Amino acid sequence: MDETRSTSGTETLAAMHETHIGLVLLLGDRAYKIKKPVRMPFCDFSTSDLRRTAIRRELRLNRRLAPDVYLGTAELTGEGCTEPVLVMRRMPEHRRLSTLLTGGVDVSADLRRLARSLAAFHSGAARSAVITADGGTDALRERWAANLSELEPFRSRPLDPHVLDLVDSLAPRFLAGRAALFARRAAEGRIVDGHGDLLADDVFCLDDGPRALDCLDFDDRLRHVDGLDDVAFLAMDLERLGAPLAAERFLSSYATFAGDPAPPALVHHFIAYRAGVRAKVACLRHAQDATCGAGSGAMRLLDLCAAHLRSGAPRLALVGGLPGTGKSTLAAGLADAVGAVLISSDHLRKELAGMTPPESAAAEFETGLYTRARTTEVYRQMLERAAVLLTLGESVVLDASWTNSSARVAARRTATTQVAELVQLCCTAPGDVAAARIRARHGSASDATPAIAERMAAAMDDWPEAARIDTVSAPADCLRTALRHWEVAVETPHTVS
């Protein structure tokens, strides 16, 4: 950027910004944007008419969000030629969102106002069959594939090959198992003609509300996105700038204003995608100038991408063990900690019988509500409900004894079919401790007695695949162990067939 002060007595600051496709001249209270006469794979500004069309298009698209900033077009004339110019209201540099964030300014109120503005914008944004297709699963899969292909030349330098492999594994796995989620998003009209390029550098926090500038105007397909994908770009950028809490609150505000109860996994996936895109941009800068520091920035962005893919990978967790071993306590704690849906076999068994959980259905071993046929049906319905939730992007924790190996085989089949990670945890406790816990229960959905626990122990199949958690330890320690296994479940790259 070149800066000079005017020679007039007003001391008006003039500046010029240059990118690979354009120039922006800042003069007084105006900004004048000119397209360079270039032809690139993604744009063609090689003639004056093409540049004029592009300028008009940029004006029209950006007026959707900032009509008072994008004032109109003009013609720069001289020596027998004319050049189309976009005329804009000049924004105060010190009110740029990125500047405020890095300066430690509290922008929570500005981000809430921006979330409301974007939700309103998306509500009225254009929708069509073409737009929906451009933002659907197939298009998103293609964009991931293209981006990962463009990252591949930077394997090892500056990117970590293991992290790149993990991203290359987890991104398509999420898409492969979430058909129902994306179909629901499309049916709800969530895919819109959005902004497409929301970055903190292009948002200005003014006294009368924020302005989001510089939407993606050169390729409609890249602007046709899920509204959540649109705002995830800015959330990613806020996190990149060291403000993860601000990003979380911004997304929460948007969800409220947009009436969008999307599963956390989808939010993580969209943030990951945007981080991957920015990692590619940083890699390209690194290729142009290895001393500019973009290489380390690219790796931080790829780490951010991988972290969100790990957090958003749907999991099916089996938390089992004999009565009194603390499996229900651990299952509930794990579900709360990771935001998963909890399904309890004890509660489901009573539901299927038309009973409330505290109602007693005490009976001898494998009689009453606890016959083998009834138990088989309970497990079948647990897995059926889990399958629906997994394809909608939810993780699920199943609280049951899991003493029968055939039930665990069925659970693994469900996880495989829904392209979800399987976590298996078996709670253990000494017999006297478990018996004391059973006797101390009041109002529990479980009808087990110490005698039934002994019969179940005798009939329990080996469970070598499960991680064993001794629940004599403090509950917080048990939960930390469970969370480690939850995280490790997505550390190994998979291949999607």
Summary of the structure (lengths in Angstrom):
residues: 497
radius of gyration: 28.1
end to end distance: 48.4
largest distance: 100.1
contacts: 1601
relative contact order: 0.09
helix: 52%
strand: 18%
